[in-house]
Amino acid sequence: MEADLWTVAEAKAKLSEVIEHAQKHGPQTITRNGRRAVVVVDAEEWERKTKRSGNLADFFAASPLRGSGLKVRRSKDRLRPINL
């Protein structure tokens, strides 16, 4: 077994060790039927990787297309009727 690769059975039997390895050595992959199923990562690393900065308005304001002169036109076609 590689230090960062575990089967489901190994991970179940050694969950504390899997968590410790994730905290000290980085992401730990758990496989099911020989295929990657999930990855266990340290909570601080997860928060760092998934943290969003700003909002949608900030995103558009920082776009490299801002000021490019790109014109986006809205379709004047009628809406399609739908059955609810």
N, C-alpha and C positions, 0 to 999 in steps of 0.2 A: 504494500500500500504506500502510495506517495503521501507525503505529509499533508497535502492539501486536497486529497481525493479520498472519499469515503463511500462505502456502500450504505444503503439504508440500514441494513442490519448492524454494521459497524457503528454508524452514527447513533442508532438507538441505544446500543450497548455502552457507548462512550460519549454521550452527549456533552458532559462537562468538559471532556478533553477536546471535542470539536469546538466548543465555545472558546476555550482557552487558546487553542491554535488560531482561531479567527482573530482574537484580540491581540495576540503576539506576533503572528506571522502573516496575517492577511486572509483574504477570502478562502473559504473551505467549500469545495464542491461535493455534493452528495449525489450519487448515481442510483438509478433504479433500472434494473434489467439491462445494465451496461450503458445506459444513456444518462447524460447529465439531467438531473431533475431540479435541483435547487442549489443556491449558494448561500452559505451562512457568512455574514459579515459583521464586523464590530459596529455597534450602534452609532458611535461617533462618526465612523467612516460613512455609514449610510446617511446620516443627517447632513454631512458635508457634501456628499454627492447629489442628494436630492433637494438641497436648499435652493429655493428660487430667489432670485434677486430682482426686485422691481415688479411692475405689473404690466399688463398688456400695452397700456399707453406708453410706458417707458421703452418697451421692446420696439414698438413702431417708431418712436422718436429717435432711437439709436440705430435704426435700420440704415444700411449703406445705400438703400434706394431712396431715402429721403432727399429731396431736392434734385432728383435725377430727371424730373420732368415726366415720369411715367404717369400715364392717364389710365384710370380704370373706370370703365363705364358700366352702369347698371343696365341690365336687360330691360327693355320696355315690354317684353312679351307678357301676355296675360298669365296669371297663375293657373296651374292645372287643378281641376277639381279632384278632391279625394273623398273617399267614403270612410267615415269614422265609425 
